[in-house]
Every structure is written in C-alpha cells, then in structure tokens.
Amino acid sequence: MIDEGRDLSSVEVEFDRLLADDLPEDEQFQKDANALLDRGQDLPLRPDYPYIEPSHLPAIKSGRSSGPRKLALDLPYDVRSDRIAGAWLGRCAGCLLGKPVEGTHHRRLKELLAKAGCSGITGYLWQLPGMTQQDYTDVDFADIWDFYRHTRTFPGDDDTDYTVAGMALLKDKGIAFTPTDMAQFWMANLPILRTFTAERVAYRNFVDGIAPPASASFRNPCREWIGAQIRADVFGYIALGNPGFAAELAWRDACISHVKNGIYGAMWVAAMLAAAVVETDNRSIIEIGLTEIPRKSRLHEAIVEILDRKAAGASYSEMVDHIHGRWDETRPDHWCHAVSNAQIVAMALLYSEGVFEKAITGAVLPYFDTDSNGATVGSIIGMMLGAKSLPTKWTGVMNDTMHTNVLGQNVSILGLAEKMFQLHRKAEQDRKSP
C-alpha cells in the first residue's frame, strides 16, 4: 500500500499492532487483518505521490507514449515458426537454469560458483566443472546434485504451465477471450496448489464469486508481484509484429490477478516479444515495450533508469550492485515484485550482446526470481535468434520434452511451438477478416 501511494496515516497504529511479534495469529487476528486490508484498499493517495497508475485498459492507453503499436512483419512462415520455437526453447532453458536456485539469495550463488572456481555461470548449475556431490553439499546445495543432475527433460514449472494454459485458452476461445474466460479456464484446468501468491489469492476469489477485475485487488497483497509478467509470453507469440495488440491481450489475462505495475509488467513483456520477431536491437525492443505502459508509472521509471545507466557506461556488475542497493532480496515483496524483476530482465537483455548464453546467465546471476527472469529473457532472446541458432548446450539437455501440470503429462516442446505457430497464423487471419 505504501508503494501504491496510499495515505496510511489513519491506519498506521493498527498496522503496527498486527505486526507485533507477540500477537497470536489466531482467528481474531485473521479477521482483523482482513478488515484492515479492506480499509487500506479504499484509502486515498498521498498528495505528493508522483505516479499515475491506472489498472483499466482505456486509462492505461491514455497514459502511454506514442509507439509503433504494429510493425511490418515480412518474415515468411517458416522463419516465424522457427522464431516461436526458439522462444519456447529459450523460455524452458532459461527457466531450467534458474529453477534450482529459486528462493535463495545472491550470496549463496556466489558461494556455489566460488566452490567451483567460476567467476560466472557457464552452464547449468548441476554441471559446474570439477564439482562432486560433497562439493554441492558443502555449500548447502545438495538438492541440485540429487535432482537436477538426472535431468533428461524439462521438469515443469508454473512459469511454463501458464504459457500452456494461455495457449489452450486461445485455442478454445480465440483472440476474443475475456478476463472471465481466463478465470473460468483456471478453475476448470489448473490445480489451485500449482498457483502461488497473487494467482492463488485470485483463484480463491473466483471460487468465492468475486469476478475480475475485483478478483485482483480483494485481499490480495501480492497484486503487484511478478505473476502476470510470467504469464505474458503467449500473447507476444500469437501477436507477432503487433506489440499493441499483444499488450492488450496480456492485460486481459493480467487484470484477473494483478493491478497497476503487476499488469504493466505483463504488457511490457508481451509487447517486447511481439517486437522481438522483427527488431534486432535489444534497447529498441525494451523501448517498444515501454510505449505500451503508462509513462508516469514506477515500472516505466525503473526501466528507463536501467537504460540510462547503461548508456552512461555502467558495467554489468555495477548494475547488479545498484539493483541490490535498491531492492532487498530478503523481503518477499522486493524479491518477487514486478518492478525489481523487470529491471533484471532489462539489464540482462541490454548486456547480452545478442548472445543467448550471456542473456540467460545475466538474468539468473543477480538472483531475485531466478527461474522467472531466466524464462522471460530466454524467451525474448530465443524469439530474436530462432530455434536453429540456439546452442544445444542449453537446449539439448531437455530432449524436446517438458512436463506440464495443465495437461498432466510430458509433451514435446517443439510440438507446443508448432501448435503456437498455428494459433498465430489463425489469429493473423482472423484479424484480417472483416
């Protein structure tokens, strides 16, 4: 609420009381906490709050910069198919790189790399050179050795489950789907225990009869976290070359569980992916994404800050230090916030020099939400390069197989990519039809 600019002066005493360490978290505590969340939702903004951050689409559009909205897409279909396949493979590889260390902290990754004598990430973290089972155990990463060294497929993750879910909804409802369609699809096809943070709160709200968009804000303290941002890729895939439409589709999905910057992160990512099939410059892709979100938002300001620091000559390590100085990774709301992780995504793209390995390792090394950032950056750089250009060092370990909790089975990654390509073709034809 503080980040959103709410004036909490009238409820500070009550917040302090509920946050006291000696207060039992019993039924009365939950009742009081819910009542306080409800009151906080209706508090006015501080007079000095500098941001204008609507959640409704017309207001978001009115606050944007001028942008291309639609790019000339002259690529033949076989190239588009390869690009979508590259995005899918890149998303899985980036997610798999970050997955073993999700939820831990930057210092611990440095300890693991130091144990292996590495100055950076050069491969999957269970493949560090010269490391034994005892070496991983010594730095408290025995789980990486025990599980991931046996990896022969992509084991599945919520970061890819939502991409599959989005594809399934688009196949069923087409590009005219509504937020309510997405909410109903979740309840029919997505196990609630495979949802987390804002998504689980929204799911609970659906079940309680709270429809979108109220489902995003009702007693949802995670409403500006990264969840919608990790769901956005599929909307960039289907709207290749059309960042404006990709962002609109992402809004329809994001608004069921997120507000403000939680929504903007999804729109930014979807627009970047739609542009990445055409544009070859990472900064241009980031800037096109920014034209789809409000200029006076925290997310816009934070990404511009990264762009400006890079232009002023900041090194990658200096940028990582700056982000860690701005955000505290030990706080869940910082570790999983849309804005902090969007800064990492922008940084990783800017310093990648168009190299897939530099992109995904640059997204994971700073920590925060490692698998989500690796997945998003891998998807964007994979879209730029195409499947045929991705190194088998990163894609081969998965053997073209992933597990998904949406379909409840192992599926071909390239098979999903082909289905996504066909959805893109159909959407393109539908938008051209009178």
WOLINHU-V965758 format. One record per residue. RES is the residue in one letter. PHI is phi in degrees with one decimal (NA if undefined). OMEGA is omega in radians with two decimals (999 if undefined). NEAR is the number of other ideal C-beta (glycine too) atoms within 10 Angstrom. Layout:
# WOLINHU-V965758
[[RES	PHI	OMEGA	NEAR] [RES	PHI	OMEGA	NEAR]]
This chain:
# WOLINHU-V965758
[[M	NA	3.09	15] [I	-63.6	3.13	11] [D	-60.0	-3.13	14] [E	-76.1	3.07	19] [G	88.8	-3.14	19] [R	-69.1	3.06	17] [D	-85.4	-3.03	15] [L	-93.6	-3.04	14] [S	-57.4	-3.09	9] [S	-80.7	-3.07	11] [V	-126.5	-3.08	16] [E	-59.6	-3.12	9] [V	-62.0	-3.13	9] [E	-69.1	3.07	16] [F	-61.0	-3.13	14] [D	-61.0	3.13	9] [R	-64.0	-3.10	11] [L	-71.8	3.14	14] [L	-87.0	3.13	9] [A	-62.8	-3.05	7] [D	-65.1	-3.05	4] [D	-90.9	-3.11	4] [L	-86.5	-3.13	12] [P	-67.6	-3.14	7] [E	-88.7	-3.10	9] [D	-99.5	-3.10	8] [E	-61.3	3.13	8] [Q	-67.4	3.10	10] [F	-59.2	-3.13	12] [Q	-62.8	3.12	10] [K	-63.4	3.14	10] [D	-66.9	-3.14	14] [A	-63.8	3.12	17] [N	-62.9	3.13	12] [A	-62.9	-3.14	12] [L	-70.1	3.06	16] [L	-60.8	3.13	15] [D	-64.0	3.12	11] [R	-65.6	-3.11	13] [G	-61.9	-3.12	18] [Q	-62.9	-3.09	15] [D	-101.2	-3.14	7] [L	-69.7	3.13	16] [P	-72.9	3.04	10] [L	-76.3	3.06	13] [R	-63.2	-3.13	14] [P	-59.9	-3.08	7] [D	-94.0	-3.10	7] [Y	-69.8	-2.96	13] [P	-88.8	-3.00	9] [Y	-106.8	3.05	18] [I	-120.8	-2.93	14] [E	-132.7	3.10	24] [P	-75.4	3.08	16] [S	-110.8	-3.13	20] [H	-84.5	-2.98	13] [L	-59.9	-3.13	15] [P	-58.0	3.14	8] [A	-70.4	3.07	12] [I	-60.5	-3.12	23] [K	-63.4	-3.11	16] [S	-70.4	-3.12	11] [G	-98.3	-3.10	16] [R	-82.9	2.91	19] [S	-77.9	3.02	12] [S	-69.2	-3.09	6] [G	-146.3	3.14	18] [P	-69.0	-3.11	18] [R	60.2	3.12	18] [K	-141.5	-3.11	14] [L	-110.0	3.07	17] [A	-69.1	-3.09	8] [L	-111.6	-3.08	14] [D	-101.9	-3.08	8] [L	-73.2	3.05	15] [P	-66.1	-3.03	8] [Y	-63.9	-3.13	11] [D	-67.2	3.09	9] [V	-71.5	3.10	13] [R	-59.7	3.12	21] [S	-60.0	3.13	21] [D	-65.2	3.14	20] [R	-67.2	3.11	28] [I	-64.1	3.09	30] [A	-62.2	3.09	25] [G	-63.1	3.11	27] [A	-64.7	3.13	31] [W	-64.2	3.13	30] [L	-63.6	3.12	27] [G	-64.6	3.11	31] [R	-64.0	-3.13	32] [C	-65.9	-3.11	31] [A	-65.3	3.12	30] [G	-64.0	3.10	32] [C	-65.4	-3.12	31] [L	-65.1	3.09	29] [L	-64.8	-3.08	27] [G	-84.9	-3.01	29] [K	-59.8	-3.08	25] [P	-64.7	-3.08	22] [V	-113.8	3.10	23] [E	-61.0	3.06	19] [G	91.7	3.04	11] [T	-98.7	-2.98	15] [H	-120.4	-3.06	15] [H	-52.6	-3.11	17] [R	-59.4	-3.09	9] [R	-70.1	3.08	14] [L	-65.1	3.09	21] [K	-60.0	3.12	14] [E	-64.0	3.12	14] [L	-64.5	-3.13	23] [L	-66.0	3.11	18] [A	-63.4	3.12	11] [K	-60.1	3.14	16] [A	-87.6	-3.12	17] [G	72.1	-3.10	10] [C	-106.1	3.07	17] [S	-87.4	3.12	8] [G	-157.1	3.14	11] [I	-87.0	-3.13	22] [T	-119.1	3.14	14] [G	-171.9	3.08	15] [Y	-59.8	-2.93	19] [L	-72.4	3.03	26] [W	-92.7	-3.12	19] [Q	-115.9	-3.12	15] [L	-61.5	-3.00	20] [P	-63.0	3.02	9] [G	74.2	-3.06	9] [M	-82.6	3.07	22] [T	-109.7	3.09	9] [Q	-56.6	-3.13	12] [Q	-66.3	3.11	9] [D	-61.2	3.10	16] [Y	-66.0	3.12	23] [T	-63.8	-3.10	14] [D	-61.1	3.13	14] [V	-107.5	3.02	18] [D	63.1	3.05	12] [F	-125.6	-3.13	24] [A	-59.5	-3.11	14] [D	-65.6	3.09	13] [I	-63.1	-3.14	23] [W	-65.4	-3.02	19] [D	-66.9	-3.04	13] [F	-105.9	-2.91	13] [Y	-73.3	-3.14	19] [R	-69.0	3.07	14] [H	-94.7	-3.06	9] [T	-62.9	3.04	17] [R	-125.6	3.09	9] [T	-141.8	2.96	17] [F	-82.5	-2.96	26] [P	-76.1	3.11	18] [G	94.1	-3.07	22] [D	-169.6	3.09	25] [D	-64.0	3.12	21] [D	-63.4	3.08	28] [T	-104.3	3.07	28] [D	-56.2	-3.12	23] [Y	-69.7	3.07	24] [T	-66.5	3.09	29] [V	-64.9	3.13	22] [A	-61.7	3.12	24] [G	-62.1	3.08	26] [M	-60.8	-3.10	20] [A	-63.2	3.12	18] [L	-67.2	3.13	19] [L	-62.7	3.08	23] [K	-66.1	-3.08	13] [D	-78.9	-3.01	11] [K	-106.1	-3.09	14] [G	77.3	-3.05	14] [I	-76.2	3.09	18] [A	-93.2	-3.11	9] [F	-58.7	-3.14	17] [T	-112.7	3.03	12] [P	-55.4	3.12	19] [T	-64.3	3.06	14] [D	-56.8	-3.12	18] [M	-66.8	3.12	22] [A	-60.2	3.13	21] [Q	-67.0	3.10	15] [F	-63.2	3.11	18] [W	-55.8	-3.06	23] [M	-65.0	-3.10	11] [A	-84.7	-2.94	7] [N	-131.1	-3.04	17] [L	-114.2	3.13	20] [P	-61.1	-3.06	12] [I	-63.5	-3.14	13] [L	-76.9	2.99	9] [R	-99.6	3.02	19] [T	-109.8	-3.06	21] [F	-142.7	3.04	13] [T	43.2	-3.03	18] [A	-61.4	-3.12	27] [E	-66.0	-3.14	25] [R	-68.5	3.09	17] [V	-63.1	3.14	21] [A	-62.7	3.11	30] [Y	-58.4	3.08	22] [R	-58.4	3.13	16] [N	-65.4	3.07	22] [F	-56.5	-3.09	20] [V	-61.6	3.13	11] [D	-82.0	3.09	10] [G	85.4	3.11	7] [I	-95.3	-3.01	17] [A	-85.3	3.03	13] [P	-63.0	0.06	21] [P	-89.7	-3.13	19] [A	-60.7	3.14	12] [S	-60.6	-3.11	25] [A	-79.3	-3.00	27] [S	-108.5	-3.05	20] [F	-69.3	3.09	18] [R	49.0	-3.08	16] [N	-121.0	-3.13	25] [P	-71.0	-3.11	15] [C	-100.1	-2.93	22] [R	-70.1	3.05	26] [E	-115.8	3.13	28] [W	-83.0	-2.91	29] [I	-82.6	-2.96	29] [G	-53.6	-3.13	29] [A	-68.6	3.12	33] [Q	-61.9	-3.12	33] [I	-81.0	-3.13	30] [R	-96.0	-2.87	27] [A	-86.3	-2.97	31] [D	-56.2	-3.05	33] [V	-58.8	-3.11	29] [F	-79.2	2.97	29] [G	-72.3	3.13	30] [Y	-63.1	-3.05	31] [I	-78.2	-3.07	28] [A	-112.5	-3.11	28] [L	-51.5	3.12	28] [G	78.0	-3.03	22] [N	-131.1	-3.05	25] [P	-61.0	3.12	31] [G	-64.2	3.14	20] [F	-70.7	3.09	23] [A	-58.5	3.14	31] [A	-64.9	3.12	35] [E	-64.6	3.09	21] [L	-62.2	3.12	25] [A	-62.8	3.09	32] [W	-61.3	-3.12	26] [R	-59.9	3.09	20] [D	-78.3	-3.02	28] [A	-65.3	-3.01	32] [C	-70.0	3.11	25] [I	-79.6	-3.05	27] [S	-136.7	-3.04	35] [H	-135.8	3.06	32] [V	-131.3	2.97	22] [K	44.3	-3.04	24] [N	-66.1	3.01	30] [G	-63.6	3.06	27] [I	-75.1	-3.06	34] [Y	-61.6	3.13	34] [G	-60.1	3.11	32] [A	-67.4	-3.13	32] [M	-65.1	3.12	32] [W	-62.0	-3.12	31] [V	-64.9	-3.13	30] [A	-60.5	-3.14	33] [A	-66.0	3.11	33] [M	-62.1	-3.14	32] [L	-66.1	3.10	33] [A	-63.8	3.14	34] [A	-81.7	-3.01	30] [A	-66.7	3.10	29] [V	-73.2	-3.10	26] [V	-110.6	-3.06	22] [E	-75.5	3.12	21] [T	-114.7	-3.12	10] [D	-104.4	-3.06	11] [N	-63.1	3.13	23] [R	-62.5	3.12	14] [S	-62.4	3.13	15] [I	-62.3	3.12	27] [I	-61.4	-3.11	26] [E	-67.6	3.07	19] [I	-62.7	3.07	25] [G	-58.7	-3.12	32] [L	-65.3	-3.13	25] [T	-71.1	3.13	20] [E	-98.9	-3.14	29] [I	-125.8	-3.09	27] [P	-60.3	3.14	24] [R	-62.9	-3.06	14] [K	-98.4	3.09	11] [S	-111.2	3.09	24] [R	-63.9	-3.13	22] [L	-65.9	3.13	27] [H	-58.9	-3.13	25] [E	-60.3	-3.09	13] [A	-67.8	3.13	20] [I	-71.7	3.09	25] [V	-60.5	3.10	15] [E	-59.6	3.11	15] [I	-64.3	3.12	22] [L	-59.6	-3.11	16] [D	-67.1	3.13	10] [R	-64.8	3.10	18] [K	-64.2	-3.14	20] [A	-64.2	3.14	10] [A	-81.0	3.04	7] [G	103.9	3.13	7] [A	-62.3	3.08	18] [S	-79.6	3.11	11] [Y	-58.9	-3.11	18] [S	-64.9	3.07	12] [E	-65.1	3.13	12] [M	-68.1	3.09	22] [V	-60.4	3.13	19] [D	-61.9	3.13	13] [H	-62.7	-3.14	16] [I	-63.5	3.11	23] [H	-69.0	3.05	17] [G	-74.9	-3.13	8] [R	-85.2	-3.04	13] [W	-123.3	3.14	21] [D	-100.9	-3.05	12] [E	-66.8	3.11	19] [T	-82.5	3.08	8] [R	-94.6	-3.12	11] [P	-54.4	-3.10	14] [D	-71.2	3.02	15] [H	-85.6	-3.10	17] [W	-60.2	-3.01	20] [C	-115.8	-3.10	22] [H	-76.9	3.12	27] [A	-61.7	-3.03	31] [V	-71.4	-3.13	25] [S	-61.1	-3.12	25] [N	-74.5	3.05	27] [A	-65.1	3.07	27] [Q	-61.3	3.12	25] [I	-66.9	3.10	28] [V	-59.7	-3.14	30] [A	-62.2	3.14	27] [M	-61.4	-3.11	27] [A	-61.7	3.11	29] [L	-66.0	-3.09	25] [L	-63.4	-3.06	22] [Y	-95.5	-3.06	20] [S	-76.9	-3.08	22] [E	56.4	3.12	9] [G	74.1	-3.13	14] [V	-100.3	-3.04	14] [F	-58.2	-3.10	25] [E	-61.6	3.13	18] [K	-63.6	-3.11	19] [A	-68.2	-3.04	27] [I	-73.6	3.09	31] [T	-69.5	3.09	22] [G	-68.4	3.09	28] [A	-83.4	-3.06	33] [V	-90.6	-3.04	29] [L	-57.8	-3.13	24] [P	-71.8	-3.10	25] [Y	74.4	-2.85	24] [F	64.0	-3.04	25] [D	-84.2	-2.91	29] [T	-61.7	-3.08	27] [D	-72.1	3.13	24] [S	-67.8	-3.14	26] [N	-68.8	3.07	34] [G	-61.2	-3.14	33] [A	-65.7	-3.11	31] [T	-65.1	3.14	33] [V	-66.4	3.10	31] [G	-60.4	3.12	33] [S	-66.1	-3.09	34] [I	-68.2	-3.13	31] [I	-69.9	3.06	31] [G	-65.5	3.07	32] [M	-65.5	-3.14	32] [M	-66.8	-2.99	27] [L	-93.0	-3.06	23] [G	88.5	-3.05	20] [A	-60.8	-3.06	21] [K	-66.0	-3.10	10] [S	-98.7	-3.11	14] [L	-81.7	-3.12	21] [P	-70.0	3.14	12] [T	-64.7	3.03	7] [K	-52.8	-3.10	14] [W	-99.5	-3.06	23] [T	-94.0	-3.02	24] [G	-68.5	-3.06	11] [V	-63.0	-3.08	19] [M	-86.4	3.11	18] [N	49.6	3.09	13] [D	52.7	-3.10	17] [T	-139.1	3.05	16] [M	-135.6	3.03	28] [H	-97.3	3.07	16] [T	-130.7	3.12	20] [N	-79.8	3.08	19] [V	-77.9	3.13	22] [L	-90.1	3.09	16] [G	68.8	-3.10	11] [Q	-161.4	3.02	9] [N	-83.3	-3.11	13] [V	-135.9	3.08	20] [S	-78.1	3.10	13] [I	-65.2	3.13	23] [L	-67.5	3.05	17] [G	-65.5	3.06	14] [L	-62.7	-3.14	22] [A	-62.7	3.12	24] [E	-64.5	3.09	15] [K	-63.5	3.11	19] [M	-65.3	3.10	25] [F	-60.9	3.12	22] [Q	-65.2	3.06	13] [L	-65.1	3.08	20] [H	-60.7	-3.13	22] [R	-61.1	-3.14	15] [K	-65.1	3.13	15] [A	-62.4	3.12	20] [E	-62.7	3.12	18] [Q	-66.7	-3.13	9] [D	-64.0	-3.12	11] [R	-73.7	3.10	11] [K	-83.1	-3.10	7] [S	-71.7	3.14	5] [P	-67.7	999	2]]
